[in-house]
Amino acid sequence: MLPPGHLAGGFLTAEALLKITRPDLSSVQISQLLCWGLFFSFAPDLDTFFGFIREQAWFVKDQRNNHRKFISHAPLLWLTVGLLIYISSLDVYWKLVGLLLWLCSWSHFLLDSIEYGIMWLWPFSKKIYALKNPERDFNNPETSFWKYWWHFVKAYARTLTFYCEIGIILTALIIYFKIM
């Protein structure tokens, strides 16, 4: 999934957690928690830049540099860190940050699990699990930046993930504008 879909998923997850817990916090703190949710929903993809650096290009051809095979795409890591923050915090705000770290990163992993896959059993296994087409490869032959990404977008627009992403973004926008 692309960043807009992950951000929308993080917003929906953070909004749901705040509606369920109804914390007694200021509006500034609530806004900060929503921002944390957005960040944590995208944070697992920051490892993409490491793949770009290893490839010395703005796209990844070598599957050894596939960011979904890096430890930063392992759900157990995010669960552990999120729960450690939650358990060690005395303040409600920081407890919610810990929960958001766990839940919003996992919204990322669930969305990636539609077609691309995630190492759900890491550290016990590096196998990538997905509902459909695990370890999908677009077989993009292009090497120039613009041609590569144009080819990628055309192929991506024909996937189930693309339509799920559109639905998630529209849902997030509807909820956002109802809140305002």
Summary of the structure (lengths in Angstrom):
residues: 180
radius of gyration: 17.3
end to end distance: 26.8
largest distance: 53.6
contacts: 562
relative contact order: 0.16
helix: 69%
strand: 1%
